[in-house]
């Protein structure tokens, strides 16, 4: 059994690394993540060979990336975010409301046999696991929520970085904080400082949404704004972490899940595109209301995962620290605020189920 897992791990990492390398040669956005994701997804489906990434490797990769982006934070970052909070919160609430309205409108089509609650939880830009768990309390069709959220995730992963790269060009990475063109590595002993962010990430992993990333970013940021001098993360380690994360995402996307959604998959692919387009418009408004540049503003409000949007900001020359801070606000608003709001709007659903 152990030998079988080892073979699957080697196969997965090999395929993922090839995908990342090919995407990087083609100058694709987020090459090491999307390349690894694409090749793992396709290889697993076509070769009928289950991909495998152990949880410790996946978690370690997220921690490395969280630490990397935490190094962007300075005291000025926190001071800079404060003026953006209210306009950002307002636009985030508008995005959530628009997502709910669009998802309900879809259910009004006579040939769409999906109830409104399932449609809402399948469309709203929250985490897959969080929205799936929340949907159970409202007696939604959880299996469809998983499929629709998977489609939304894949759509966001591939369209947002591509659209941003098309609009603003491929950047060379942000020049602030950790990711300067001159990477200065520390002594082996200096890397012991990263034990604290790693422990915080593991502690928060199952306790809050995106806890493993938030813990690593938050503690690293706290250390970075003190007098502690933190070393840089080697670029090779950064690429390896992206490959592992991409592979872990790719192995969870299955042909059978998309096929199970049938024609509904195309419908919710369309709703995802609509929500993405609307979020870009809101990002442009945010940039004009504040001093944020367009890349940072759009990625801060884009309905993607925190990690993916921060990484896109880095690759396109945006401000990863601001994007991660504002994306965290969006996640918290959705996870904490949406279920109670839906509970008030659809009070009957907790006691009865009426699947149309």
Beta strands, then each sheet from edge to edge (+ up, - down):
end
